[in-house]
């Protein structure tokens, strides 16, 4: 007997269930089984679940079900830290619902967004700063907003974005339901969310649902360490790509200037790739994402902020050109692969110092890191290298 519920068991209407089935989604994930009923209570909620576990549908499905189709004022606002994630969330809405929505994001034409708002969208998706700007201009009215979602809440409450996030929340009606989610949750996040609730909000309790680890990082991702001197990293990644021939790979680089440099270098070596970084204009970023999603570009070079929450199926490899500043960033990077039940490979190209930090992180996260060497065009374990050439790296 199958004890796993189907979406209709959780109160999701048949028309949405049918669209989910058309996407090959018939049974809710663990986080969806927990969060969908919890959101129907109208309590404020902070939930945490690992990357690739279905967080977006966990909040979208019950909130879409609560939309009053007779009211053509904004009823649901979803804020995210990046254009790419906001665009992705809106795409998910359009895949399962005909409820009118709009994407409101900075670095794009505000006048065009104002024109679209005249069509009275019910759902607004975007970044806090642009949504706030439209509220200040009285182009978005918030009195009918029933729910505000803060997706990737830990990033939205980071030092750089906290002020605009708190200000956005303050413009919501006191009856609003606040929903926050992330794959990683800092100790201070719950208090920050509780403190930001609108004045006049009588129920200031934020219920938490922290899903147990599904061991995606440990059981579904193979972690690899590849040594390289800093000055040789560009050539190392070129050789690595020839050795792996990845179907779809994301390469993470911390600095935007290095993203463009790596992209130019790989293209000069006839390696087809796209680059994505926060300061690129909207058109270039959209072309990069769309090209990577469609398979036009098998390789996407990006920064941590640009790829925050990036959910593209079929990413087989994550390549980190440096060790990130924190374990949370490492988890978000690695979590771009092994999504929706698949497996994947996460590889760090590191200097001696970086690989020492990788070894420390290995113990902290409970993962197993396998050292590899590039030898004659192949990525091999050290024991596979002939004894007479133990340290030779060749193309």
ABEGO torsion letter per residue (X at the ends): XBABBBAAAAGBBAAAAAAAAAAGBABBBAAAAAAAAAAAAGBBBBBBBBBGAGAAAAAAAAAAAABBAABABBABBBBBABAAAAAAAAAAAAAABABBBBBBBBGBBAAAAAAAAAAGBABBBEBAAAAAAAAAAGABBAAABABBBBBGAAAAABAAAAAAAAAAAAABBAABBBBBBBABBBAAAAAAAAAABBBGBABABBBBBBBBBAGAAAAABBBBBBBBBAAAAAAAAAAAAAAAGBABBBBBBABAAAAAAAAAAAAAAGBBBBBBBAABBAAAAAAAAAAAAAGABABBBBBAAAABGBBBBGBABBBBABBBABAAAAAAAAAABGBGGBBBBBBBBBBAAAAAAAAAAAAAAGBBBBBBBBBGGBBBBAAABBAABAABBBX
